């Protein structure tokens, strides 16, 4: 919390912890080639080059947010959804092949549909 607003800070590693996306005070940087960010005032989403959501942040109130995503740690992959945390074994960098995808929040390509949600 800062000035009454919820901020998220995280480093999201993939490819055997060799690369990462940085989330610092809700600013996202270091996206790999082909990955996209789309967002509006109520949420943000990062998709990979296949348009599979990797990280979703949805603000549910002034002081709360839901975080969903696919996270990799060594030979383990974790899918975080509204229903809970699910574990999938995987080789480093192969997280997408073993995890069921999240449903996209936004339309893509982001440059053509900035802030526009699916539905």
BELJOLIN-V952656 format. One record per residue. N is the residue number from 1. PHI is phi in radians with two decimals (none if undefined). OMEGA is omega in whole degrees, 0 to 359 (999 if undefined). D_LAST is the distance of its C-alpha to the last C-alpha in whole Angstrom. Layout:
n:phi:omega:d_last
N:PHI:OMEGA:D_LAST
N:PHI:OMEGA:D_LAST
//
This chain:
n:phi:omega:d_last
1:none:175:31
2:-2.62:182:32
3:0.93:177:33
4:1.34:182:31
5:-2.16:180:28
6:-1.42:177:26
7:-2.00:180:27
8:-2.00:176:26
9:-2.25:180:29
10:-2.86:168:29
11:-1.99:182:30
12:-1.83:183:28
13:-1.66:172:30
14:-2.67:184:30
15:0.97:177:32
16:1.12:179:35
17:1.15:180:34
18:-1.59:179:35
19:-2.35:180:32
20:-2.67:170:30
21:-1.83:181:27
22:-1.82:173:29
23:-2.02:183:27
24:-2.31:183:29
25:0.89:178:28
26:1.22:175:25
27:-1.74:184:26
28:-1.87:180:25
29:-2.45:176:27
30:1.24:178:29
31:-1.21:176:26
32:-1.18:177:27
33:-1.01:178:27
34:1.57:178:24
35:-1.43:182:22
36:-2.34:174:19
37:-2.06:171:18
38:-2.33:185:15
39:-2.83:170:15
40:-2.46:183:15
41:-1.22:183:17
42:-1.99:180:16
43:3.13:179:15
44:-2.54:181:16
45:-2.55:172:15
46:-2.00:174:18
47:-2.06:178:17
48:-1.49:183:20
49:-1.14:177:21
50:-1.74:181:19
51:1.15:175:16
52:-1.54:179:17
53:-1.09:178:16
54:-1.82:179:19
55:-2.53:175:19
56:-2.32:175:16
57:-2.16:181:18
58:-2.18:178:16
59:-1.33:182:18
60:-1.85:180:18
61:-3.08:182:21
62:-1.06:184:24
63:-2.15:182:26
64:-2.54:178:23
65:-2.58:172:21
66:-1.80:177:19
67:-2.03:177:20
68:-2.17:177:19
69:2.97:176:20
70:-2.00:186:22
71:-2.17:183:26
72:-2.01:175:29
73:-2.50:182:33
74:0.94:180:35
75:-1.75:180:35
76:-2.14:175:32
77:-2.15:182:29
78:-2.25:176:27
79:-1.87:179:23
80:-1.89:181:22
81:-2.23:175:19
82:-1.13:182:18
83:-1.49:179:21
84:2.50:183:24
85:-1.91:181:25
86:-2.15:184:26
87:-1.87:177:29
88:-2.38:174:29
89:-1.23:179:32
90:-2.78:173:32
91:-1.46:179:34
92:-0.92:179:33
93:1.47:183:31
94:-1.92:185:29
95:-0.95:186:27
96:-1.18:186:24
97:-1.19:184:26
98:-1.84:184:26
99:-1.86:172:23
100:-1.17:185:20
101:-1.30:170:17
102:-1.35:175:15
103:-1.40:180:11
104:-1.11:176:10
105:-1.59:188:8
106:-1.95:174:9
107:-1.47:179:9
108:-2.38:8:13
109:-1.27:186:15
110:-1.07:181:15
111:-1.16:180:18
112:-1.59:182:16
113:-2.23:183:13
114:-1.10:177:15
115:1.26:181:13
116:-1.59:181:9
117:-1.54:171:6
118:-1.12:174:4
119:2.43:999:0
//
